[in-house]
Amino acid sequence: MKRKKLGLIVNPIAGIGGRVGLKGSDGIEIQKKALELGAVPLSLDRTIEALEVLKPIKDDIELITYPSEMGEDATKKCSFDSMVIGSIVKGRTTAEDTKKAAKEMLHTNVDLILFAGGDGTARDVYDAIGGEMPVLGIPTGVKIQSAVFAINPKSAGELTVSYLRGECDVREAEVMDIDEEAVRRGIVVPKLYGYLKIPFQKRLVQGAKVPSSSGDKEAMEAIALEVTDRMKDDCLYIIGPGTTTRAILSKMGLNKTLIGVDVVFRGSLIGTDVNEKQLLELIKNHKAKMIVTPIGGQGYIFGRGNHQISAEVIKKVGRDNILVIATPEKIHSLGGRPILVDTGSREVDEMLKGYVRVITGYREEIVYKVSC
Amino acid sequence: MEDITKKRYANGKPKLKRFHQAKWDEPIIFELSTEGERGILPPEVEDEIKHMVGDVISHIPEKMRRKEPPKLPELAQPRVLRHYLRLSQETLGADLNIDVGQGTCTMKYSPKINEQLARMPQMTELHPLQPEETVQGILEIMYKFEQILKEISGLDKFSFQPGGGSQAIYTNASIIRAYHESRGEADKKTEIITTIFSHPSNAACARTAGFRVITIYPSEDGYPDIEALKAAVSEHTAGLMITNPEDTGIFNPKIEEFVKIVHEVGGLCAYDQANTNGILGITRAKEAGFDLCHFNLHKAFSAPHGCGGPAVGAVGATKELAEFLPIPVIEFDGDRYYLDYNRPKSIGKVRSWYGVAPVVLKAYAWVMSLGAEGLREVSEIAVLNNNYLLKKMLEIPGVSAPYAKGKRRVEQVRYSWEKLAKDTGVHSEDIGIRAADFGVHYWTSHHPWIVPEPCTLEPTESYSKTELDEYAEIIKHVANEAYTNPEIVKTAPHNSTIHRIDHAPLDDPSQWAITWRAYRRKVSKEHE
C-alpha cells in the first residue's frame, strides 16, 4: 500500500450537551452550562475507538492532526506518530478552530479527513472545504442528522482503512443541522446545508454467486431515466433537494439547486430554489407532481431539509402525485425502518402514511412503508 | 505404542481438524506449454487404410477448414494430469468438506452410482439429433420423470429444456407474458411482483423478459408483508414470482392468500421451488394455487451442481398454461415416446434440445431409489437437521436468527452476526474465511444484505449428527476467537491456498479477463 495521508480533527466538546439534556453543544454558554451539570466529553474516547481500528495499517499512514484536545491527545493515547499542525487555545476551542484545521489539512493534501463531532462539526467542515475532498465523520455529537457519519466509531475506522487501501468509492452525503436555539424553544427546524464527499463502501461483491451491482451513480442515472420517461407535458414537476433528484435534472440538461426545491415544466426550469409561497403560487391553477427522495441518514422524505414543500403544498399536489425515488442502497441502508414524514400537519402526515412505491431504478420499484 | 485416537478425538467426539490446504502456486495451463510437446503420439496410418479412405480433410467444406491449428497448450500427458490434480487440491469441493455452508444451494451428497449411470455409454453415446425410435429409452425416462414431478407439484405438464434455475424463471416470466399477449392484454399487464427474500433471479428474469419489477419488503416479523402486496397489486399486475420458503428458511404462512390477491387482479403466480428440499411430499404448488413452478434438478433432486451448468430447471405449468411451454415436449402415444413440436402457442425455445438428459437421468435414478415415502423422509430429515443445527448455532455467542421469533425454520436459516460484529469488529465474511482454515465452507447471503452480517446454512438430509456437531464446533471456535483474538479472524485465512482477494475488480470490466486470450490482449494493451 502506498503511504497515505490522513487528517484528524476532533471537536473536543461535541456531545457534551447530550448527557445533560441540552439537545446540543453549540455556543460557549451552553458548553459552560454542560460542564457545570457534570457533562463528560465523549469525543476523545470515541476517536480512540476509531483509531484503534487503524492500527494494522499504522505504518502505511501519515497522520496529520491539530494540537492537544483537537486530535493530538487521541493519537498519543493510541501511540500513533502524528504530525501536529496549527495552534489552539487549550480548553477554549471554537467552531473557527475546526474550520481552520480543515482548511489547513486541505492544503497539506491529505487523502481523507477524519473528523469527530456532530452535525455542527460537519457544518463547520463543510463551510471550510465544501466538497473539495473526501471526509468522514466519527459520530460523537448529540445531533447526528447528517449522512456524513459512520454508524459508529469502529465502522468509521473500518471505512477509513478500506478507503485508504483503495477499496472504496466516494459519494456525496447530506450535511444537515437543526437550529439549536430554536430546538431549545421547542421548535425543530432541520435544514439541509450541503453535501460533503464521503467514502462509500459498496460491500456488494462477495462471491461468484452474487451479481455485481452497479454503483451509486449508475443507480441514480437509471432512476433519472425512469422519471424522465414518465414526465408529461401537461404537468409541472416540483423537484425536491438531493443528489438523486439532481440526477434527473442533469439528464434533462438542467442545473439543480442541490439543497433547494426547483420546478420544471416542459423540459425547462420555471423556478429555482423556490420557497413555499412561490410553490403555492405555481401550482394554484396547474396540475403538479412532486419528486422527492429521503434526506439525511434517517429516511425522511418530508420535514427534513425540504420545508419549502409544506403540508399545504403536499395537500394541494395530492398523495397520488408524489413520486418517491431512492437508490436501492439507500432503501437497504434504512435497515427495515420505515420512510418517515414530519410535515408539521397531523392530517397530512396521516394522509402520507401507509405504503409507497419507491422508484429504485429503471422499471424497478420497491413497495415500502411510510410512517410518521 | 502411541494412542493415535487421542490426537483426533476427545470424549468420543472429533477435535477440530488441523487442516492445511495444498498450495501449489500452479501456473495457468497456457504458461506451461512447450512447443512441440505432445500428450499422445498416434502411429502413422497404414498405407492400405490411407488408400481406402483417401483425403479425410476433403470431406470438410473448404470454408469450414481452419487456416491454422488452434492455439492450444502443448503438454505431455503426465503434466496435464499433475496440473489438474493440483488445481483440484486447491478447492474446498462438495465431496471434500462438510458442505452445509452454502445455504440456498442444497449441497446434498449425490450418490456416485447415479454418476456411473450417467456415464454409461448407453447415455454418453446418444446424440440429440438421433431419430426418435433410436432413443426411446431416454425419452421414456424423461417422460416418466415428468410424471413424478407432476405428482410432487400437482401441476399438469413439465418442460426440462431450461439449463438452470434462472433460465427456468425466465421461462416462467416468458409464459406469463405469452399468456397476457394471448388475451390481448400485454400492454396493460406490465408488472411482476416479487419479494426481497425471494431468489434475486425472480426480479432479474422478470426484467429481462420486459416487465417492470415491484419488490416487496418483509414486515417486521420477517414474513412477506401482505399489506405491501395489497398496495402493490393493480390492473397492471401481470404476475407474482416468488420463492417459498424464502431464503431466510421461513415459509410464508399466507401463501394461499398471496396467490388469491394476485389472481383477483388477473395476474398469474409462478412458484420458484429452488428451496424445495424441506417440503417434498409435504406441500405442493397446486394446493397453494400456483399456475407455474420450477424445480432445480441440480439441487433438491441430487443431480450435482455442474459449476455453472449444464443443469436442469424443470418448469411446470397447469393445464391452462401447458400450451405455452417451450417446444418440444415429450409425449407418449401408448406405444412410443415422441417429441411434439406442433404447439403453436409455445413461447418457442429457451435453449437447444429438450433438456440435459444425463441430469434428468440422475434425478430419476435418485427419486426411484427413494420412492414416494423416501422422498418425504428426505425432507423430514433435512428439516430436522436444519433445526438441530439452528439449536447448536444459537448456543454460540454473537449470532442470532432474526425474524419469526420462537418459530422453527424449514430447510435453511439465514443467521445474523450483527451482535458479534458490533462487539468485536469481526464481520460475517471474516468468519467464513476463518472457517476455511478448518476445512469447511461458509456463505454469507445474496445482496442486498437485508439481514445484517448474514450467513446462510443449509445442512440438507446428507449429514449426520456428528458432522453437524463438527461444523457447529468450528463456527463456535471461530466466534470465540473473534471475542478473544479478533486479529486471527480478521487476518484469516492462514491455512489456505490464497489469501484474501480484492473483489473490487469484479465491478470493473477493464480488469476482467475470462479467457487467456482476453488476458493477453488486455495485458499487452497496458504495456503499449
Interface residues (C-beta under 8 A of the other chain):
Chain A: V53 P56 N152 K154 E158 G166 E167 K202 R203 L204 V205 Q206 G207 K209 V210 P211 S212 S213 S214 G215 P328 E329 H332 G335 G336 G354 Y355 R357 T360 R363 E364 E365 I366 V367 Y368 K369
Chain B: C105 I196 P200 A203 A204 R207 F211 R212 V213 I214 T215 I216 Y217 P218 E220 D225 E227 A228 L229 A231 A232 K422 G425 E429 W443 T444 H446 H447 P448 W449 I450 P452 E487 K490 T491 D502 H503 A504 L506 D507
